[in-house]
Amino acid sequence: MHHLIIQYTFLLAVILFIVMLAQKIKIAYPILLVLAGLPLGFVPILRGIEIDPDMIFVIFLPPLLYEAAWSTSWKDFWKWRRVISSFAVPIVIITSCVVAFVSYGLIPGFTLATGFLLGGIISPPDAVSASTILKNVKVPKRFITIVEGESLLNDASSLVIFRFALAAVTTGTFVFSQAAVSFVLVIVMGILIGLAVALVFYAIHRWLPTTTNIDIVLTFITPYAMYMAAEEFHFSGVLAVVSGGLFLSARRQSIFSNQSRLKGINVWEAVAFVLNGFVFILIGLEFPVIIKALGPDGLGPAIKYSLIITAILIVTRFASTFGATVFTMFISKFITVADDKPGWKAPILFGWTGMRGVVSLAAALSVPVMLNSGTAFPQRPLILFITFIVILVTLVLQGLTLPALVKWINMPDRDYTISFGQQKQLVRKKLSHLSLKILDEKYAAQLKDNDMVKSLRLKLTADLELLKDWEKEDNKTRSDAFYKDYRVIMAELMKEQRALLHTLNKKENINDDIVKQQLELLDLEEEKMRQHFAYEEE
């Protein structure tokens, strides 16, 4: 145990250093973590670290899926539901079938069932990889929504295919009609169980006397409860977490206090960051173990098979995305779709966002070493190696080139007639108008006598004065200069205020809690200013 703690502490320090390096050289950190994990697998202090698939599925997967679902906009998700569903189910099935038949015809000793097993493992793109890379590039909101939504749902469909293929290999029997019914049942019941568990936690947050800390702890229990409840009955734990997470996320304003929301976001961001870091570096660390299991004689052919199947995966995704575009244009003649003219730019970008990751590796590692008959599981070392190469090539090749591709294609955002910054100003303007209307109509007496209410009205009026000409292009240069000066001045004021508070805290007649409270208020004010000007430079 002592040695294990030293290993993982050292590994965490390495992760933090690599992430800082990735930020410095402007590369998405999952790519660098996987690459760094390759040589680290040969470092003596880190030898012996092996990935337990149950650890990834049970410990890592539920919170990572829940955090991703929590960050997803239900409004946007529902708007693009047809596109997301087509990527998450039909395209995963098509990809699995293509991989199954190619590997069956290409690799000696591969059966069709083993091919479907491999297809179920490597068919789903990774949510974390795509999201992390896209954060550093400017793409339309619809693109991010579809990629993240697809990544949330395709894990479930691919794991269901994997489950049926694994059963076919181990038992030697497969009945399509039974599998089709079970496929639908696993998905539907997984969603229903996730929603049922979410309703229980909704009631706890809404009507029981929880505190901020209790709320945050409950949010960590929630995804595990959803996942394990669904898996206990052999349904999709992944879909349970995703559906339940989306349900609770859409109701966060009614079930959490402002403190729970603020602190919860910070805690979850930190936890998700650490979990993602460990997952991606563990992928690289597993490389020596996979090569050892493969043996020296099988390395050359395995590399050839892996690269061919990786190329097939990329081509299949491109064909599927363009096929989905053509189908959308055709079906738009009969039903209303979110976008009846997708164009050629979106399919290219979607086709190049097929990076594989943690779910694929965990599924591959969960393939049993032995069959029920006591014989070795057929082609297990090769399945592991192919999976690793697919993850490595797609993550590095597509991940490193995706920002350049986005810049070259320069896909416009056709969903909004005004920019993000202008939308933000418009919302602020409407909020100020509403507040002034309420003050004037309901609190006229207080406006005469209460100096604090008077000050509030003056502040709202001043805000409206600043916002009144925001839509005029000739005022943009002047506004940018004003914003820059304001931020510099506010930063200086808050810096000096913090210094004064630390000085006051040394005096005996000033309570330490008062100083801490004022420092927290300054932190909130600084965060408010950061959020306020987050998109002003766009």
N, C-alpha and C positions, 0 to 999 in steps of 0.2 A: 504493500500500500504506500509506504514511504517513497519507494522508487517511482511509483506511478504518479504521485503528486509532483515530484521533481520533474518528471517527463512533461506533464501537461502544463506546469508552470513555465518551463523553458519554451514549450511550444507556443503558449500564449504570448510570451515576450517576442518571439520570432514573428508571430502573426501581426502584432502591433507595429513592429519595425517595417514589415513588408507593406502593410497598408499605408504607412506614412511615406514609404518610398514610392508606392503606386500613385499617391496623391501628388508627389513631387514631380514625377515624370508623366503625369496625366494619363495613366492606364487604369482601366477598371481592375480593382483589387482581386476579384476571383481568378483572373488570368494569371496574375503574378503569383498568387498563392499556390495554384496548381503547379506552375513551373518551379517555384521554390521548393515545393514538397518532393520533387523528383530526386535531387541530390541529398535532401535531408533524410531520406529513407536509408541512406548508407552511413549516417552519423551514429557513432556508438551509443550515445545517450538516448537516442530515439529508436534504437532497434527493439523489436518486440512489440511495438505498437501496431495492433491489427484492428481493422474496423469490424465491429460486431454489427451485422445487418439489423438485428433487433434494436440495437442502440440507436441507429439512425432512424429506423421506422418509428420507434416508440418515443425516444427522447427528443430527437432533432426535428422530425417531420411535422408533428402536430403544431408546435409553437411557430415554426417558420411558415407553414400554410396559413395559420390563424393570423399572423402579423400581416401577411400579404393580402389576405381577404379583408382585414381591417383597414388597410390602406387603399383598397379599391373602391371607387365611387359606384354605388349601386345604380345611380341615375345613368351614368355612362355605360355601365355593364348591361343594363336592360336595353338601352338604345341600340347597342351593337350585339345583342344576344344571339342573333342568327349567325353572324359572322364568327363569333366566338365559339358557338356550338359546332359549326361546321369544321373549324380547326381542331376542336377538342375531341370530337368523336369520329366523324367520317375519315378525316385525314390521318388520324392515328391508326385507324383500322386499315386504311389503304397502305400506309407506310409499313405496318406490321406484315401485311400480306406480301408486299414487294420484297421485303427483307427475307421473309420465310422462303419464298420460291428461289430467290437469288442464292441464298446461303445453301439451300438444299441442292441446287445444281452446281454450285461452285466448290463447296468444301466436302472432301471425302469423309464419309461416316456421319454426315449430318442427315437426320430424318426431317420430314416436313414438320413434325411436332417440335423438334429441337429448333427448327428455323423460326416457327411462330414464337417460341420461348424467347429467342434472341430478338425478334421483332418487337415483342411486348416490352423488352428491357430497354431498347435504344430508341424507341419511337417518340417518347415525350421530350420536347425541349424544356430547358430549365428556367423556372420563373426568376430566380435570384440573379442569374447571369445576365439575362436580357434586361431586367430592370436596372441593375447596377450600371451597365454600359450605357443605357439610354438616358440615364440621369445626366450624363456628361455631354449630351448632344441635344440639339434643338430639333424636335420632331413634333408633328401635330398631336394634339391630345388624343385623338381617336386611335392613333397608331399605338401609343403606350397602353391605352385601355384594352385594345384587342390582344396585344402581345401578353399582357399580364393576365387577362381573363382566360386566354387560351392555356397559359401555363398552369393556372389554377385547376382547370378542369381536365386537361389531358393526362395528368398524372393518374387520375382515377381510372379513366378508360384504358390506359396502357397497363396498369396494374391488374385490372380485371382480365385482360387478354393474357397477361403473364401467368395469372393464377390458373386459368383454364389450360394453357399450354403445359404448365408444370404438372398438372394433374394428368394430362394425356401422356406425358413422357414417363411419369412414375407408375401409372396404372396400365398403360398400353392401350387404353380405350378412349374414344371420343365420339360423342353423339351430338351432331350439330344442333338439332332441335332443342335438346336439353340445355346445351350451352347458350343458345340464343335467349331462351326464357330466363336462364340464370343470370345472363348478362344484364338484361333489363331489370330483373329483380334486385340484383346487387346495387345497381345505380339508384333506382327509385327508393329502396329501403334505406340506403345510405343517406340520401337527402332527407328523408322523413325523420330518421333517428337524429340527425344533426339539428334539425329544426325543433324536435321535441326537447332535446337537451338544452338548446338555446332558450326555449320558452321557460324552462325551469330557472336558469340563471337570470333571465330577464326579470322574472318575478322576485328573485332574491335581491337583485340590485334595485328594483323599483320600489318594493314595499317593505323590505326589512331595514332596520337601522344600521346600515353599513357605514364605515368610515372610509377615508381615502385609502389607507393601507389595506383594509379588508377588500375594497373594490379591486385594487391592483393585484392582490394575491388571488382573488377569485378569477381574474382574467387569465391567470396562468393555469388554474385548475381546469377552466372551461374547455380548451382544445383537447386536453388529455381525456376528459370525460367523454367528449364527443367521439374521439377516435376509438377509444377502447370499448365504448358501448356498441358502436357499429361493428368493430372487428370481433367482438365477443359472439355476435350472431352471424359472423362470416359475410358481412356486407361491407361496403366501401367506407373505410374510415376516413380516407382522403376527402371524399365528397361530403361526409358528415361535418368535417371541420370547415370546409369551404362554405357550405350552405349555412351552417350555424353562425360562422364568422360574419358573413354578409348580412344576415338577419340582425345580429346585435350591432354591427357597425352602423347600419342605417338608423338605429334608435339610440345612439350614444348620447344625444342631447337630452333625452328624456330619462335615462337611467343613471347617468353619472353627474356628479357635481363638477363645477369648473376646476376644482383642485384635483379631483380624480382624473379628469381628462388631461390636464397639464402634466401632472406627475406621471400618469400612466404612459403617455406618449414617450416621455424621456426614458422611462425604465424599459419599455418595450424596444425602443430603438437601440439601446445599449445591449440588451440581451440578444436581440436578433443579429446584431453586428458580431458578437462573440460566437454565436452558434454558426453563422455563415462562415466566419473565419476558420473555425475548427473543421467544418465539413470540407471546405475546398482544399485546405492543406493536407487533410487526411487522404483525400483522393490521390495527391501526389505521393504521399508516404506509402501508399499501398502498392506502388509500382514494383519495388523489389520482390515483394511477396508473390505478385502475379507472375513475374518473369520466372521466379524459382519454380512455381507450380507448373509452368509451361514446359520447362526443360530446354536445354541449348539446341537440340535438334529441331524442335518445333518452332523456334523463334522466327526464322526467315519466312516460312510459309504463313505463319500467323500475321506477320506484318503485311504481307501481300494481301491476304484475305481482309484484314482490317481496313486497309486503305481503299480497297474496292468497295466494300460495304459502306464506308463513310461517304465515298463519292456517290453511291446509289442513294443514300439518305438525302444528300444535298439536292441531287437532281429530282428526286421524288417530291421533296418539299416545294421546289420551284414549280414543278408540273402541277402540284395540288393547288398552290396559291393562284396560279393563272387559271386553272380549271374552276376554282371557286369564283374568280372574277367573272369569267364567261357565264357561269351559272347564275350569278347575281344579276347580270345584265339581262339574261333571258327571263328569269322569274319575275323581274321588276315589271314586266308587261302584264302580269296577272295579280300580283300582290304588291303592297307598299313595302319598300325596303328603305333602310337608313340612307343608302347611297346607291343610286341606280347607274352611276357612271364612275366606277372606281379608278379607271385609268390604268396606265402601265407602271407607274412609279410605286404604288403601294404593294403590288405583288412582288416586285423585286426586293423591296425592303423586308417584307414578311418572309420571303424565301430565304433571306440571309440571316434571319434571327433564330435559326434552329440550333442554338448551342445546347448541348446535353450537359447534365450535371448530377446532382446528388441522388435523385430518385433512381436514375439508371444504374449507378454504381451499387446502391443499396439493394436493388432488385437482383442484380447479378450475384452479389455476395450471398444473397439469401437462397440461392440454388443449393440444394443439399449436396453434401460430398458423396453420400451413398444412396442407392435406391432401396426400396423396401425389401428387395430380394437379397440385399447384402453386397451387390456389385457396385462398382464405382459409377457415379452419374456420368452419362456419356457427354464428352466434349466440354466438361465444366471449366478446365483451365483455359481453353480456347475462347469460350464465351466470356470469361472474365477479361481476357486480354483484348478481345475485339471491343468490348464495352469501354475499357480504359482508353484505347486508341481513339475511338469515336468521340469520347468526352474531350480528350486532349486536343485533337485536331479541330473539332468544331469550336471549342472554347477559345483556342489560341488564334486559329486562322480567321474565323468569322468575327470573334470578339475584337481582335486588333484592327480589322479592316472595316468593321461596321461604321465607326464614326466618319471615316473618309467617304464611304458609300453614301451615307446620309447627307453629307455636305455636297457631294457631286450631284445627287438626284435633286436635292433642294425641294422636297415635296411641300407644297403650300398647305396651310390650314384653311380648308374651305368651310369649316363648321361655324366659324364666327366671323361676323362682318366687321367687328372692331377687335383690336388687339387685347391681350390679357390685361395689360396695364390700364387701358381705357375702360375695360369692363370693371376693373377694380375701382377706378375713380367714379364710375357711374353708380356703383353700389354704395360707396361712401357718401355720395351726394344725396341719394335717396334716403339713406339712414339719417343724415343730418336734417333733411327736410321733415322727416317723420318726427324726429325728436323735438324740433322747434314747434311743430304743429301741436304736439301734446302739451308742451310747456305753455304755449299761448292760450290753448283752449281749456285746459284743466287746472293749471296752476298759476293763473293770473295774479291771485292774491300773494302767493309766495314770491313772485317776481318783483313785487313792490317792496316787500319787507325783508326777504331773506337774501343776504349778500352772496351766499354760496350758490343759490339758484340763479341769481343775476350773473355771477361769474360763469356758470355753466352755459347760460344762453349766449353770453359774449363769445365763449369758446366755439360754440356751434356755429354762430354767425361768421366768426373769423374763418372757420374751416370751409364754409360755403363760399366765402369770398375768394379763398385760394382756389377752389375747385371750379368756379363759374366759367373760366375760359380754357379749361383743360383740353377741349376738343379742337381748339384752333392751333393749326400747325405752326404759325408764326410765334406762338408763345412758348413753344417747346424748349428752345435754347435758353430762354430766360428762366423757365421753370426748372430745368436741369441744374442751372447755376444756383438757384435758390435751394433746391433739395440738397445739393452738395454742401453748401455753406451750413445749412440747418443740421445736417448729420455731423459735420465736424464740430460745430458749436456744442451740440447735445453730448457728443462723446467727451468733449473737454469738461463740460459741466458735471457729468456723471462720474468722471474720473476724480475730479476734485472733491465731489460730495462723498465718494467712498473714502478718500484719504481723510477727510474731516471726521467721518463716522469712526474710523479706526483710531483717530486721536481722541475723540470723545470717549471711546470705550475704555481708555486707560484711566479715566477719572473715576473716583470712588462714588460720586453722586449720580452717575448715569448707569441705569440698569442694562446689563448685557443683552437681555431679551429685546429691549427697545431698539438697540443698535442692529441686532440681527433682523428684526422686522423691517427696519428701514432699508437695510441692504437687500432683502428679498424684494421689496418694492422697486428698488433701483434695477434689480435683475429683470423683473417683469417689464419695467419700462423700456429697458434696453432690448428685450426680446420683442416687445411691441413695435419698437422702431425698426428692428431688423425685418420683421414680417411686413411692416408697412412699406418699406422701400425695397423689398425682395425683387420686384420685377420692374423697378423704375428705369433700369438701364437697358431694358429690352426695347 
